[in-house]
Amino acid sequence: MIAEMTRPPEWAEAVLRLSLNAADRENVSGDLLEEYRASIVPIRGKTAADRWYVGQVAGFVWRATWVWAFLFSGEFVARTAYDWLVPTTDFATRSAVSTWSGVAVLFFAAMWTAWRSRSFTAGVLIAMITSQIAAVISVVSSAILFAIWHDADTQRAIAGSGGLAEVFMLPFAMIVPALIVGGAGSAAASLGRRMLRT
């Protein structure tokens, strides 16, 4: 009886609902809640069941973001590799290309998510999560690049292009632009839906 009244963390339920297609939202979240209450809580207890539920939500979020995260991190790692392997003092073109390609990825991630979920908030949230998953991928990839190329010339190129601090900290700061660009992408999806209804 107690398990039937038990709820997983509210924030995890909210994230799950935002990461699902509008058509799947009720069924998937209901089925997961039912499994949580009927099977997981009685066997594992509330704390372990909550961890299980969060893990399930993480799986849904991963499926909603992995393509966008790899595109976004790929752009960042390509820029880093270019800075290190083709040293230059003129960063204007590289900066413009990397900035606008990153904006495009986050914009379309938010727009696609907001369109399919019919939720402005979902688009913004997925853009922000995408930026942080991409940050982890970018940092790991850049660390591998640094392990491979760390000769004196590469060290000078790294210092001249912003240093290692930029490579390892900047990706995590992308959550702020993701919030802004995610809002724009979500707004575009909302506007597109309204225009199709009229």
Rosetta blueprint (number, residue, H / E / L):
1 M L
2 I H
3 A H
4 E H
5 M H
6 T L
7 R L
8 P L
9 P L
10 E H
11 W H
12 A H
13 E H
14 A H
15 V H
16 L H
17 R H
18 L H
19 S H
20 L L
21 N L
22 A L
23 A L
24 D L
25 R H
26 E H
27 N H
28 V H
29 S H
30 G H
31 D H
32 L H
33 L H
34 E H
35 E H
36 Y H
37 R H
38 A H
39 S H
40 I H
41 V H
42 P H
43 I H
44 R H
45 G L
46 K H
47 T H
48 A H
49 A H
50 D H
51 R H
52 W H
53 Y H
54 V H
55 G H
56 Q H
57 V H
58 A H
59 G H
60 F H
61 V H
62 W H
63 R H
64 A H
65 T H
66 W H
67 V H
68 W H
69 A H
70 F H
71 L H
72 F H
73 S H
74 G H
75 E H
76 F H
77 V H
78 A H
79 R H
80 T H
81 A H
82 Y H
83 D H
84 W H
85 L H
86 V L
87 P L
88 T L
89 T L
90 D L
91 F L
92 A H
93 T H
94 R H
95 S H
96 A H
97 V H
98 S H
99 T H
100 W H
101 S H
102 G H
103 V H
104 A H
105 V H
106 L H
107 F H
108 F H
109 A H
110 A H
111 M H
112 W H
113 T H
114 A H
115 W H
116 R H
117 S H
118 R L
119 S L
120 F H
121 T H
122 A H
123 G H
124 V H
125 L H
126 I H
127 A H
128 M H
129 I H
130 T H
131 S H
132 Q H
133 I H
134 A H
135 A H
136 V H
137 I H
138 S H
139 V H
140 V H
141 S H
142 S H
143 A H
144 I H
145 L H
146 F H
147 A H
148 I H
149 W L
150 H L
151 D L
152 A H
153 D H
154 T H
155 Q H
156 R H
157 A H
158 I H
159 A H
160 G H
161 S L
162 G L
163 G H
164 L H
165 A H
166 E H
167 V H
168 F H
169 M H
170 L H
171 P H
172 F H
173 A H
174 M L
175 I H
176 V H
177 P H
178 A H
179 L H
180 I H
181 V H
182 G H
183 G H
184 A H
185 G H
186 S H
187 A H
188 A H
189 A H
190 S H
191 L H
192 G H
193 R H
194 R H
195 M H
196 L H
197 R H
198 T L
